[in-house]
Amino acid sequence: MKRLILLFVSALVLVSCDTDDGPNIAYDIALISDADLPEYFDKDETYDINVDYALKSACHTFVGFDGNQGKSEENDSIFEYNITVISSYDPALTECTIESESLSRSSQLFKDFQVKSEDYTTYRFNLLSGFDSDDKPEYITIDVPVGEPEPETPEENTNV
């Protein structure tokens, strides 16, 4: 009886070790080409912020955003967001047979983004857009001031 139980358990272990559980998933970076940001943020207003990016192939799919945020090390009146787009694909596929008219996509980075604090005068968005020849990341940096900026050149006073 003990041998029968040992044989049954051994067979169960061998069958459960099957490694073909379906497609594998690997993650990759999709490069950002643009972002839909306002000229400035009004305090307590809400904004939907979208990001445009390009997938590496039609076999890649959007997973989400990754990054970090915090006060700028260079200027404590700037709050920074460092954003990367993550995609996934099946590395077992040797050729991508899925066709797509365009690999460009857009996804919502923030829904109802709101500036609530007066601690920062600028919100900086560093969006991963590529890598240089030394494989160092390159970013599209967009600074959005809080409050309508003053005109660069003073308007003439017409009330003489």
QUIQUI-V370079 format. One record per pair of residues at least 12 apart in sequence whose C-alpha atoms are under 10 Angstrom apart, sorted by the first residue. I is the first residue (numbers start at 0). J is the second residue. Records with the same first field share a line. If there is no record, write none. Layout:
I: J ; J
This chain:
22: 88 ; 89 ; 90 ; 91 ; 92
23: 87 ; 88 ; 89 ; 90 ; 91 ; 92
24: 87 ; 88 ; 89 ; 90 ; 91
25: 59 ; 86 ; 87 ; 88 ; 89 ; 90 ; 91
26: 59 ; 60 ; 61 ; 62 ; 85 ; 86 ; 87 ; 88 ; 89 ; 90
27: 54 ; 55 ; 59 ; 60 ; 61 ; 62 ; 84 ; 85 ; 86 ; 87 ; 88
28: 52 ; 53 ; 54 ; 55 ; 59 ; 61 ; 62 ; 64 ; 65 ; 83 ; 84 ; 85 ; 86 ; 87 ; 127 ; 128 ; 129
29: 51 ; 52 ; 53 ; 54 ; 55 ; 56 ; 59 ; 60 ; 61 ; 62 ; 64 ; 83 ; 84 ; 85 ; 86 ; 87 ; 102 ; 103 ; 104 ; 127 ; 128 ; 129
30: 51 ; 52 ; 53 ; 54 ; 55 ; 83 ; 84 ; 85 ; 86 ; 103 ; 126 ; 127 ; 128 ; 129 ; 130 ; 137 ; 138
31: 50 ; 51 ; 52 ; 53 ; 54 ; 82 ; 83 ; 84 ; 103 ; 104 ; 105 ; 126 ; 127 ; 128 ; 129 ; 138 ; 139
32: 50 ; 51 ; 52 ; 53 ; 103 ; 104 ; 105 ; 126 ; 127 ; 128 ; 129 ; 138 ; 139
33: 49 ; 50 ; 51 ; 52 ; 105 ; 126 ; 127 ; 128 ; 139 ; 140 ; 141
34: 48 ; 49 ; 50 ; 51 ; 52 ; 105 ; 106 ; 107 ; 108 ; 124 ; 126 ; 139 ; 141
35: 47 ; 48 ; 49 ; 50 ; 51 ; 105 ; 107 ; 108
36: 48 ; 49 ; 50 ; 124 ; 141 ; 142 ; 143
37: 142 ; 143 ; 144
38: 141 ; 142 ; 143 ; 144 ; 145 ; 146 ; 147 ; 148
39: 121 ; 122 ; 142 ; 143 ; 144 ; 145 ; 146 ; 147 ; 148
40: 112 ; 113 ; 114 ; 120 ; 121 ; 122 ; 143 ; 144 ; 145 ; 146 ; 147 ; 148
41: 113 ; 114 ; 115 ; 144 ; 145 ; 146 ; 147
42: 113 ; 114 ; 115 ; 116 ; 117 ; 145 ; 146
43: 112 ; 113 ; 114 ; 115 ; 116
44: 111 ; 112 ; 113 ; 114 ; 115
45: 109 ; 110 ; 111 ; 112 ; 113 ; 114 ; 115
46: 109 ; 110 ; 111 ; 112 ; 113 ; 114
47: 107 ; 108 ; 109 ; 110 ; 111 ; 112 ; 113
48: 106 ; 107 ; 108 ; 109 ; 110 ; 111 ; 112
49: 105 ; 106 ; 107 ; 108 ; 109 ; 110
50: 64 ; 82 ; 84 ; 104 ; 105 ; 106 ; 107 ; 108 ; 109 ; 126
51: 84 ; 103 ; 104 ; 105 ; 106 ; 107 ; 108
52: 83 ; 84 ; 102 ; 103 ; 104 ; 105 ; 106 ; 126 ; 127 ; 128
53: 84 ; 86 ; 101 ; 102 ; 103 ; 104 ; 105 ; 128
54: 84 ; 85 ; 86 ; 87 ; 101 ; 102 ; 103 ; 104
55: 86 ; 88 ; 102 ; 103
56: 88 ; 95 ; 96 ; 97 ; 98 ; 99 ; 101 ; 102 ; 103
57: 88 ; 95 ; 96 ; 97 ; 98 ; 99 ; 100 ; 101 ; 102 ; 103
58: 86 ; 87 ; 88 ; 89 ; 90 ; 92 ; 94 ; 95 ; 96 ; 97 ; 98 ; 99 ; 102
59: 85 ; 86 ; 87 ; 88 ; 89 ; 95 ; 97 ; 102
60: 85 ; 86 ; 87 ; 88 ; 89 ; 102
61: 84 ; 85 ; 86 ; 87 ; 88 ; 104 ; 105 ; 106
62: 84 ; 85 ; 86 ; 87 ; 88
63: 83 ; 84 ; 85 ; 86 ; 87 ; 106 ; 107 ; 108
64: 82 ; 83 ; 84 ; 85 ; 86 ; 106 ; 107 ; 108
65: 81 ; 82 ; 83 ; 84 ; 85
66: 80 ; 81 ; 82 ; 83 ; 84 ; 85 ; 125 ; 126 ; 127
67: 79 ; 80 ; 81 ; 82 ; 83
68: 80 ; 81 ; 82 ; 123 ; 124 ; 125
69: 81 ; 123
70: 118 ; 119 ; 122 ; 123
71: 122 ; 123
74: 119 ; 121
75: 118 ; 119 ; 120 ; 121
76: 117 ; 118 ; 119 ; 120 ; 121 ; 122
77: 118 ; 119 ; 120 ; 121 ; 122 ; 123 ; 142 ; 143 ; 144
78: 118 ; 119 ; 120 ; 121 ; 122 ; 123 ; 124 ; 142
79: 121 ; 122 ; 123 ; 124 ; 125 ; 140 ; 141 ; 142
80: 122 ; 123 ; 124 ; 125 ; 126 ; 140
81: 123 ; 124 ; 125 ; 126 ; 127 ; 138 ; 140
82: 108 ; 124 ; 125 ; 126 ; 127 ; 128 ; 138 ; 139
83: 125 ; 126 ; 127 ; 128 ; 138
84: 106 ; 108 ; 126 ; 127 ; 128
114: 145
116: 145
117: 145
119: 144 ; 145
120: 143 ; 144 ; 145 ; 146
121: 141 ; 142 ; 143 ; 144 ; 145 ; 146
122: 141 ; 142 ; 143 ; 144 ; 145
123: 140 ; 141 ; 142 ; 143 ; 144
124: 138 ; 139 ; 140 ; 141 ; 142 ; 143
125: 137 ; 138 ; 139 ; 140 ; 141 ; 142
126: 138 ; 139 ; 140 ; 141
127: 139 ; 140
128: 140
